[in-house]
Amino acid sequence: MSRSLGVLPVYALAVALSFAGSSWAQKPGKEPPPSAQEEWPSIEGKWHVLLAHEEDKNLLDRPEAKNSVVTISDKQLQWTGADGKPLFSAACTWKQEASPKWLVDLKPEGVAGDQPELPGVACLFEKDVLKISWRRQAHLDRGRPKTFAGDRFQGYLLLTRAPLGSPPSGQPNLVGQWKLLTALDDSLEKIGGDRSTSVVEFGPDTFAWKGRPEDKSGKFAGGYTLDTSARPTRVKFNVTSPPPGTGATPTPLDGFVPGIVEFLDEDTARLCYRESGWGGNDPPESRKYPESFFSDGNMNLWIFRRLKP
């Protein structure tokens, strides 16, 4: 097998999903990255969908997409619902640009008319997580994406190799360090490709987003309380860093930011919080909690996995 894998096919919803930030360069003294032949076995096969995002919406909110899987072979990438019905399919080519980055060109199938190729990028993250993002058909003039996003310009799939287990039956326990798998702000991936070391650390009543697990403080941090009587569980953040009223998107002066959290299984969770969309003098009770897990101009979305000792 050469570095270019040749043609693969891919299957879709009637709405065509038209689908990175970190440095791909090898640093001196490190082992050479795997070749396409070595890395491809880690990409092909069955994947479970953690996130399918485009047009500022999480497509997993649709009943037909829950518990769906993506299967990648040397001939086809197919997204299939839990009932076995195809959700997305396309002919595609894969070419390794620089491990772990791949260039992907998708040609949707099962849609009326001749479909153009949708240029995209993909990468392995944490070895058992795959990110794929491609240009949506209406915005092909913008060329191949360089980052991962699920906005009006791109679609984004976040895939995990292992199926999710059962959610915890008792009270949710956030305490500990969690590896960020994705962090969408304005539907744009903020942690990049495979080499992010970002974690979210929760204490009994504190939180901190840290660039590295060993960092003593976080750039986004403060206190929190949970309301487990709500569905999904509500998170009331009291942000202290950056100081309330400062930062690129200033938090309210009282620091209160509303969010929701849901455990996908014992060690995987997703969290959505509102970072804007209120007036400077709006009272806290007017700041509405998110109703689902997605990202747009006002909402940020995290998906994270518990770090084991």
PyMOL commands that set and color helices and strands:
alter all, ss='L'
color gray80, all
select helices_A, chain A and resi 36-42+59-61+63-65+137-142+284-286
alter helices_A, ss='H'
color red, helices_A
select strands_A, chain A and resi 4-12+45-54+57-58+69-72+77-80+86-98+101-108+118-125+129-135+154-160+176-185+188-189+199-202+206-210+220-227+233-241+256-265+268-274+299-306
alter strands_A, ss='S'
color yellow, strands_A
deselect
rebuild
show_as cartoon
